[in-house]
Amino acid sequence: MKTENQRAWFFVLPVLALVAFNALIPIMTVVNYSVQETFGNNVFFWQGLDWFEQILRSERFHAALGRQFLFTFLILIIEVPLGIIVALSMPRQGMWVPVCLVTMALPMLIPWNVVGSMWNIFTLPNIGLLGYFLNDVVGLNYDMTQQPISAWVTIVVMDVWHWTSLVVLLSYAGLVSIPDAYYQAAKIDGASPWKVFRYIQLPKMKTVLTIAVLLRFMDSFNIYTEPFVLTGGGPGNSTTLLSIDLVKIALGQFDLGPAAAMSLIYFAITLLVSWLFYTLMTKDDAQ
Amino acid sequence: MTVELQEASKVVRGITHIKPTSLVLETGHFNVLLGQTGAGKTSLIKLMAGLDPLASGKIFMDGQDVSRLSTQKRNISLVHQFFVNYPQMTVFDNIASPLRVAGMAKSELEARVQEAADILQLGPMLNRRPQELSGGQQQRCALARAIAKESRAVFLDEPLANLDYKLREELREQLPELFAGRGAVVVYATSEPEEALLLGGHTALMDGGVVTQFGPTAEIYRHPTTLTAARVFSDPPINAAQITKTGTQARLATGVTWQMSGAAANLSDGTYTVAIRPHHVLPVQNAPQDVALNGIVQVTELSGSESSAHFQMGQDGWVSLTHGVHPYQVGEDHRFYMDTSKAFYFAPDGSLVA
């Protein structure tokens, strides 16, 4: 005789509690702020969707969102191919493998605000090693504290330096898992290096590349610390990415309602684009 | 068509994988490389395929020296134990890939692919991707690629090892037909003596990176020239024990004796190794001169219509293999009968003496 009761629900409770504390409650707090106005003292006024409307119509938000997409686009278009190329040129066996792997992992081990500070000092015109070199040795007019273009080049290069390793390591893991037999088959067929890449290495790396692209998208789209430390969003607003703008609104201006609404929109965009990436990159496997 | 090795050897970072080996492999029958894991079968294949460089010696195909020719120019095919197909290409494109690289005209290419696909019953699957196929079909796709290419030599490196039993039997039956009349030298590596016997043709026994014996399969089975060869070509493993010969009498360490006959009787006195296949050690007496062996049954196995018993006699483990289902009790003291007329005698250095 099979016993039927509702006891199974008790076993779900721990995970429910965990998800509640870790995701549900924080998000609901933000939702709470996003539809109300507060002046402190725990006094709230109902605002409905006003803040959302305000944010979505705001030029400032559009500009920050545009900068954010541009930044993420540059990051992906540079780091993914570069990561694959570096992974392809790394040795597969021998004593240089651990040397390469550790060298690759190093940038990722450095705390984010240290990366920002490092690059700040490194690129300061006249006193930073790179800044001095570019201005006084090469003769370029480079000043990331004054020129938007210089600032952009610097934050992009900094991110490439910091995070290409992630793509490299994931691609490398995908590459070394390809059995030798595939390369032998290609050799027997007389396939060119490009065809080996296109028909063996790329398909076999696809799963890890999907993960790499998703991680790099989410991370670069939500980036805060490094550009904040490096440029503080400037010069002007030229490197004020979404999260920097968000913090300015929330903590600088203490506009908790609009900041909360912006957070939710920000979150929705991240989620939507991640989903798009994932769906597009895995659509072949679904057949 | 022939593939000929002349003192060919392979050394990787100071370690000899293949000792200088000479061998002539011909078309018209299967050439089986039989040896245990690590015997050098795959190394030898890679050497012939040109995937690894020769350390010394030469390789000829059809009399042409190909020792320095790249893999692609040797015009060979290789089918692996794993199912190696291009994951993003359809079955059609997979089979066609070597032909496309060779720049074959479209109509001929299509005809060749279709023919190979039909032979391997892949006709309805030409538009699918390899990962949508079963393991057996994936391996058939790899075989079809080898057939469509019409290469000079086809190397099959344990192609059935990763298939399940039924598929393996089915494909093994088809294999000789597939390559019959195609002119290619077919080399088939396996670690299973049974496969070598089933595929017939010639067999090269391999052990420790060297071909120990080569010739028609049945002949090698009947006349292994070394104890190692006898061991490699026997499943379950051949029984081997030391004997002391005095006059015409052979004596095992346990005291069992028998009269040696034929050429063995004329050997000089001394110690030898007697080797006898498990199916000549039976649980029943067939002839009065059969030698009785008393042992304790350790393990019994039933496989299909055969029963095997591993029994311990003195220091040595012995195996008996008999038709039908024989009711052994593990731990029982059982008497087995050895047909000594089927025994091989090896000198202490491992060479066959009688």
Contacts between the chains, C-beta under 8 A, distances in Angstrom:
chain1	res1	chain2	res2	distance
A	179	B	82	5.9
A	179	B	84	7.5
A	181	B	80	4.4
A	181	B	82	5.4
A	181	B	84	4.6
A	182	B	84	5.7
A	184	B	46	7.7
A	184	B	49	7.7
A	184	B	51	5.4
A	184	B	71	7.9
A	184	B	78	6.3
A	184	B	80	7.6
A	184	B	84	7.9
A	185	B	78	7.0
A	185	B	80	7.6
A	185	B	84	4.9
A	185	B	86	8.0
A	187	B	51	6.4
A	187	B	71	4.8
A	187	B	72	6.9
A	188	B	49	6.8
A	188	B	51	7.8
A	188	B	71	5.4
A	188	B	72	6.9
A	188	B	76	6.4
A	188	B	77	6.6
A	188	B	78	5.4
A	188	B	98	7.4
A	189	B	72	7.3
A	189	B	97	5.5
A	189	B	98	4.4
A	189	B	101	5.3
A	190	B	71	7.7
A	190	B	72	3.3
A	190	B	98	7.4
A	190	B	101	4.7
A	190	B	102	7.6
A	191	B	97	7.5
A	191	B	101	6.3
A	199	B	86	4.7
A	199	B	87	7.9
A	199	B	88	5.8
A	199	B	89	6.5
A	200	B	86	6.7
A	200	B	87	7.8
A	202	B	88	7.9
A	203	B	86	7.7
A	203	B	87	4.4
A	203	B	88	4.5
A	204	B	87	6.9
A	287	B	129	8.0
A	287	B	132	7.4
